[in-house]
Amino acid sequence: MRRIHFGAVLAGALCAIACSRIRPADDPAPAKAVRMGTVSLARESEAAKYSAILTPNAQVELAFRGSGYIVELYRTKGADGRLRPLEPGASVTAGTVLARIRPSDYEAVVDKTRGAQEEAQAGVAASEAQLVQAQASLAQAELDFTRVSALWEQESLTKPAYDASKAKLDVAKAAVDATKAGIVAANKRRETAQAQMHEAQIALGDTELRAPFDAVVLERRAELGTLAAAGIPAFTVADLATMKARFNVPDFALAGFRPSQALDLAIDAFPGTGVRGRVLSLAAAADPKARSFEIEVAVPNPGLKLRSGMIATVHAPGGAPGPARLQVPAGALVHDPTGQRYLVYTIEQTGGRAVAKAIPVEPGPLAGNEIVILSGLTPGESIVVMGANLLQPGDPVKEVE
């Protein structure tokens, strides 16, 4: 287990600076509430333990994309033998239609867009037929102009006849170009109609609310006959086939964990029952308030015995071997304002007022939810065990139960 060591000279100098920052007795700053405890002795060879909370592998809120009256709810046989809408705790398979809103309004939109699509398709067909006719006229005009040009070169044709043939050719070319442009426009109208049709069909399909995966219903807010609003959750479902155990560790204990590492857990709700999980992720940044790092552990859940919100005890590798050592609650240990050392706080009287006094310490390994202290404290010494992360040296404090 990695330990953090600090230079004695640096610690003493920083302590002197920190202690010199004590506020005067007449400082009007309000006292900060803290809870006190005492430094105790760690038991030998106590394995590191963490309290974790179980959460679903995935949890989603299902809502209708559009609004409408709920005309159908998925029903299962209840304890009384009657068919009833889904209640919390019910299991559903992926793709199950949990609820359906009245589809008639959306079907009308589909019918309307289908008509527009058919009209656009007919427009494309008509434009293509016009193009065939225009191209035939152009071919005839080109053939006529070729004969007229030969006669014109032989001076066997008058200028007006030549000009008329040339004009007829130009008109035929313009007609082909216009028809091609018409086909492009008709195709765009058809594509727009197809997109509208596709969107209308999606909206029609979204009148059904389906389970995205094999899940357990955590909450049902939908009722038969009520008006469902777009985007308002109707069901909350969760994947409980695998659970996640989440817990936090201080920075110096983070090195004892790695991805895919196997960890043993004890489930408080099932005494004597243990499971083995594997580390999914290690937080890249510490929680700004607790100054600890979250770890997620994947826990198999055969039979869906484990439920969201249950508490588990994680047995971490290592521990506090050797002779008995001093220990303090993890919440009592904080970084000093410079972030270069660790501190615990105690209370001293200055000018008739209780103020926070910083004590530099050298932390050792984690022992359960306690941290072994290698130096800086004595057994039975009174320290701040709750609220230390909000303190600065010299802050007025008051002790609460």
C-alpha positions in Angstrom: 0.0 0.0 0.0 1.4 3.4 -1.0 2.1 5.8 1.8 2.6 9.6 1.7 5.6 11.1 3.4 6.3 14.7 4.1 9.5 16.5 5.0 9.6 17.4 8.7 11.1 20.8 8.0 8.5 21.7 5.3 5.7 20.5 7.5 6.9 22.6 10.5 7.3 25.7 8.3 3.9 25.3 6.7 2.3 24.7 10.1 3.8 27.9 11.5 2.4 29.8 8.5 -1.0 28.2 8.8 -1.2 28.8 12.6 -0.2 32.4 12.1 -3.4 33.0 10.1 -5.7 32.6 13.1 -8.3 35.4 13.0 -8.5 37.9 15.9 -11.1 37.3 18.6 -13.3 40.1 17.4 -13.6 38.7 13.9 -17.4 38.9 13.2 -17.3 35.8 10.9 -19.9 33.3 12.0 -18.8 30.1 13.7 -18.8 26.9 11.5 -20.5 23.8 12.9 -18.3 20.8 13.3 -18.5 17.4 15.0 -15.7 16.2 17.1 -14.2 12.7 17.7 -11.1 11.2 19.1 -8.0 9.5 17.6 -8.2 5.7 18.1 -5.9 2.7 17.6 -6.3 0.6 14.5 -6.7 -3.1 14.9 -4.0 -5.2 13.4 -4.5 -6.7 9.9 -7.9 -5.0 9.4 -8.8 -5.3 5.7 -9.9 -2.1 4.0 -13.6 -1.8 3.6 -15.9 0.7 1.9 -19.6 1.3 2.0 -21.1 1.2 -1.5 -24.6 1.8 -2.9 -26.0 -0.4 -5.6 -27.4 1.2 -8.7 -28.8 -0.3 -12.0 -26.5 -1.0 -14.9 -28.8 1.3 -16.9 -31.9 3.3 -16.0 -34.0 5.3 -18.4 -37.2 7.3 -18.3 -39.5 6.5 -21.2 -41.7 9.2 -22.7 -43.9 9.6 -25.7 -42.5 11.8 -28.5 -45.9 13.3 -29.2 -49.0 13.9 -27.1 -52.2 11.9 -27.1 -54.7 10.0 -25.1 -53.4 6.7 -23.7 -55.7 4.0 -25.1 -53.6 0.9 -24.0 -51.4 -0.2 -21.2 -49.5 -3.5 -21.0 -51.1 -5.7 -18.4 -50.0 -8.7 -16.5 -51.8 -11.0 -14.1 -51.8 -9.7 -10.6 -51.8 -11.6 -7.3 -55.6 -11.6 -7.4 -55.6 -13.3 -10.7 -56.9 -10.3 -12.6 -55.1 -8.5 -15.4 -53.6 -5.2 -14.2 -51.3 -2.5 -15.7 -47.6 -2.9 -14.9 -46.6 -2.1 -11.4 -43.2 -1.3 -10.0 -41.1 -4.5 -9.7 -42.6 -6.1 -12.8 -40.2 -7.5 -15.4 -40.5 -6.8 -19.1 -38.6 -8.0 -22.1 -37.0 -5.8 -24.8 -39.5 -4.5 -27.3 -42.6 -5.0 -25.1 -45.2 -2.3 -25.9 -45.7 -0.8 -22.4 -48.3 1.8 -23.5 -50.0 3.2 -26.6 -51.6 6.5 -27.4 -54.5 7.0 -29.8 -52.9 6.6 -33.3 -55.8 8.0 -35.4 -54.4 11.5 -35.4 -51.0 10.3 -36.6 -52.5 7.9 -39.1 -54.3 10.9 -40.7 -51.0 12.6 -41.2 -49.5 9.5 -42.7 -52.4 9.3 -45.2 -52.0 13.0 -46.1 -48.3 12.7 -46.7 -48.9 9.4 -48.7 -51.2 11.4 -51.0 -48.6 14.1 -51.4 -45.9 11.5 -52.1 -48.1 9.8 -54.8 -48.8 13.2 -56.4 -45.1 14.0 -56.5 -44.4 10.6 -58.0 -47.0 11.2 -60.7 -45.4 14.6 -61.4 -42.0 13.0 -61.9 -43.6 10.4 -64.3 -45.3 13.2 -66.3 -42.1 15.3 -66.5 -40.2 12.2 -67.8 -42.9 11.6 -70.4 -42.6 15.3 -71.5 -38.8 14.9 -71.7 -39.2 12.0 -74.1 -41.5 14.0 -76.3 -39.3 17.1 -76.1 -36.2 15.0 -77.1 -38.1 13.5 -80.1 -39.1 17.0 -81.2 -35.4 18.1 -80.8 -34.2 15.2 -82.9 -36.6 16.0 -85.6 -35.7 19.7 -85.5 -32.0 18.8 -85.7 -32.6 16.6 -88.7 -34.7 19.3 -90.5 -32.0 21.9 -89.7 -29.3 19.7 -91.2 -31.2 19.5 -94.5 -31.9 23.2 -94.5 -28.3 24.1 -93.8 -27.2 22.0 -96.8 -29.7 23.8 -99.0 -28.6 27.1 -97.6 -24.9 26.4 -98.4 -26.0 25.5 -102.0 -27.9 28.8 -102.1 -31.0 26.8 -102.9 -33.0 28.2 -99.9 -34.2 31.6 -98.9 -33.0 33.3 -95.8 -36.4 33.3 -94.1 -36.8 29.5 -94.5 -33.3 29.0 -93.0 -34.1 31.3 -90.0 -37.4 29.5 -89.4 -35.7 26.2 -89.2 -33.0 27.6 -86.9 -35.6 29.0 -84.6 -37.5 25.7 -84.5 -34.3 24.0 -83.5 -33.6 26.5 -80.7 -37.1 26.2 -79.4 -36.7 22.4 -79.3 -33.5 22.7 -77.4 -35.1 25.1 -74.9 -38.0 22.7 -74.4 -35.6 19.8 -73.6 -33.7 22.0 -71.1 -36.9 23.2 -69.5 -38.3 19.6 -69.2 -35.0 18.5 -67.6 -35.3 21.3 -65.1 -38.9 20.3 -64.5 -37.8 16.7 -63.8 -35.2 18.0 -61.2 -37.9 20.0 -59.5 -40.3 17.1 -59.6 -37.7 14.8 -58.0 -37.1 17.3 -55.3 -40.8 17.5 -54.5 -40.9 13.7 -54.5 -37.9 13.6 -52.1 -39.6 16.1 -49.8 -42.8 14.1 -49.9 -40.9 10.9 -49.1 -39.1 12.6 -46.1 -42.5 13.9 -44.8 -43.9 10.4 -45.2 -41.0 8.9 -43.3 -41.3 11.4 -40.5 -45.1 10.8 -40.3 -44.5 7.0 -40.1 -41.9 7.5 -37.3 -44.4 9.7 -35.4 -47.0 7.0 -35.9 -44.6 4.3 -34.6 -43.8 6.5 -31.6 -47.4 6.2 -30.5 -46.1 2.9 -29.0 -43.8 3.1 -26.0 -41.5 0.1 -26.0 -39.1 -1.3 -23.5 -35.6 -0.6 -24.8 -34.0 -3.6 -23.1 -34.9 -6.4 -20.7 -35.8 -4.4 -17.7 -37.6 -4.0 -14.4 -40.3 -1.3 -14.0 -39.3 1.1 -11.3 -42.2 3.5 -11.7 -45.3 3.9 -13.8 -46.9 7.3 -14.2 -49.2 6.5 -17.2 -52.9 5.8 -16.6 -55.4 4.6 -19.1 -57.5 7.4 -20.6 -55.2 10.2 -19.5 -53.6 12.7 -21.9 -49.9 12.0 -22.3 -47.8 15.1 -22.9 -44.8 15.0 -25.2 -41.5 14.4 -23.3 -43.1 13.8 -19.9 -41.8 10.4 -18.5 -44.5 7.7 -18.4 -42.3 4.8 -17.2 -39.0 4.5 -15.5 -37.3 1.2 -16.2 -33.9 -0.2 -15.2 -31.6 -3.0 -16.3 -30.9 -5.0 -13.1 -29.3 -8.0 -14.7 -26.0 -6.4 -13.7 -25.7 -3.9 -10.9 -23.1 -1.2 -10.2 -21.6 -0.7 -6.8 -20.4 2.9 -6.3 -18.1 4.0 -3.6 -15.5 6.7 -2.9 -11.8 6.4 -1.9 -9.2 9.1 -1.0 -6.5 9.9 -3.4 -3.7 7.9 -1.7 -5.9 4.7 -1.8 -6.7 5.1 -5.5 -3.5 3.3 -6.5 -4.8 0.1 -4.9 -7.5 -0.2 -7.6 -7.4 -0.9 -11.4 -9.9 -1.7 -14.1 -11.2 -5.3 -14.3 -9.8 -5.9 -10.8 -11.9 -8.5 -8.9 -13.4 -7.3 -5.6 -15.5 -9.1 -3.0 -18.7 -7.5 -1.7 -21.1 -8.3 1.1 -24.7 -7.3 0.7 -26.1 -5.8 3.9 -29.7 -6.9 3.0 -28.5 -10.6 2.7 -26.3 -11.3 5.7 -23.7 -14.0 5.0 -24.2 -13.6 1.2 -21.1 -12.5 -0.7 -20.7 -11.7 -4.4 -17.7 -10.9 -6.6 -17.6 -8.0 -8.9 -15.1 -6.3 -11.2 -13.9 -2.7 -11.3 -15.6 -0.9 -14.2 -14.2 2.6 -13.9 -12.1 4.9 -11.7 -13.0 8.5 -11.6 -10.6 10.8 -13.4 -11.3 13.7 -11.1 -12.1 14.0 -7.4 -15.4 15.1 -6.1 -14.8 18.8 -5.3 -16.6 18.6 -1.9 -15.6 15.2 -0.6 -12.2 15.3 -2.3 -12.5 11.6 -3.0 -12.6 9.5 -6.1 -15.6 7.4 -7.2 -15.1 3.8 -8.2 -17.7 1.7 -10.0 -17.8 -2.1 -9.7 -20.0 -4.4 -11.9 -21.8 -6.9 -9.8 -23.7 -9.8 -11.4 -27.4 -10.1 -10.3 -28.7 -13.6 -11.1 -32.4 -13.9 -10.2 -32.6 -10.1 -9.8 -32.2 -10.4 -6.0 -30.2 -7.2 -5.7 -32.2 -4.0 -6.0 -31.3 -0.4 -6.6 -30.4 1.5 -3.5 -29.2 -1.5 -1.5 -26.0 -1.1 0.5 -22.9 -3.3 0.1 -19.6 -3.5 1.8 -16.6 -3.7 -0.5 -13.6 -5.6 0.7 -10.6 -3.9 -0.9 -7.2 -5.6 -1.2 -4.5 -4.8 1.4 -5.3 -3.4 4.8 -3.3 -2.2 7.8 -1.0 -5.0 8.7 1.6 -4.9 11.5 1.3 -3.4 15.0 -1.7 -1.3 16.1 -1.6 2.2 14.7 -3.5 5.5 15.1 -6.5 6.0 12.9 -9.0 8.7 12.2 -12.3 8.8 10.1 -11.6 9.5 6.4 -13.6 12.7 6.6 -11.2 14.1 9.1 -8.3 14.2 6.7 -8.1 17.2 4.3 -5.6 19.0 2.1 -4.2 22.2 3.4 -4.9 25.4 1.3 -1.7 24.9 -0.7 -2.5 21.3 -1.4 1.0 20.2 -0.5 0.3 18.3 2.7 -2.5 16.7 4.7 -4.1 18.1 7.8 -6.6 17.3 10.5 -8.2 20.0 12.6 -8.7 20.4 16.3 -10.2 23.2 18.4 -8.3 25.6 20.6 -9.4 28.7 22.6 -8.1 32.0 21.4 -9.4 35.2 23.0 -12.3 33.4 24.6 -13.5 32.0 21.3 -13.1 28.4 19.8 -11.2 28.4 16.6 -9.9 25.7 14.2 -6.3 24.7 14.6 -4.5 22.7 11.8 -2.3 19.7 12.7 -0.1 18.4 9.9 -0.2 14.6 9.7 1.3 11.8 7.6 -1.4 9.4 6.4 -0.9 5.7 5.9 -3.1 3.0 4.3 -6.8 2.9 4.6 -8.4 0.6 7.2 -12.1 0.3 6.5 -13.6 3.8 6.5 -10.7 4.9 8.7 -7.3 6.2 7.7 -4.1 5.1 9.5 -2.1 8.1 10.7 1.7 7.5 10.8 2.7 10.7 12.6 1.3 13.9 13.9 -1.4 12.7 16.4 -1.6 10.9 19.7 -4.2 8.4 20.9 -7.3 10.0 22.4 -6.6 13.4 20.9 -9.8 15.4 20.1 -10.1 16.2 16.4 -12.8 17.4 13.9 -14.4 14.4 12.2 -17.2 16.2 10.3 -17.0 19.6 8.6 -13.2 19.6 8.3 -13.3 20.1 4.5 -15.0 23.5 5.1 -12.4 24.8 7.5 -9.4 27.1 7.3 -6.9 27.6 10.1 -8.3 30.2 12.5 -11.9 29.8 11.5 -14.4 30.3 14.4 -16.1 27.0 15.1 -18.8 25.5 17.3 -19.2 21.9 18.2 -22.5 20.1 17.5 -23.7 16.6 18.4 
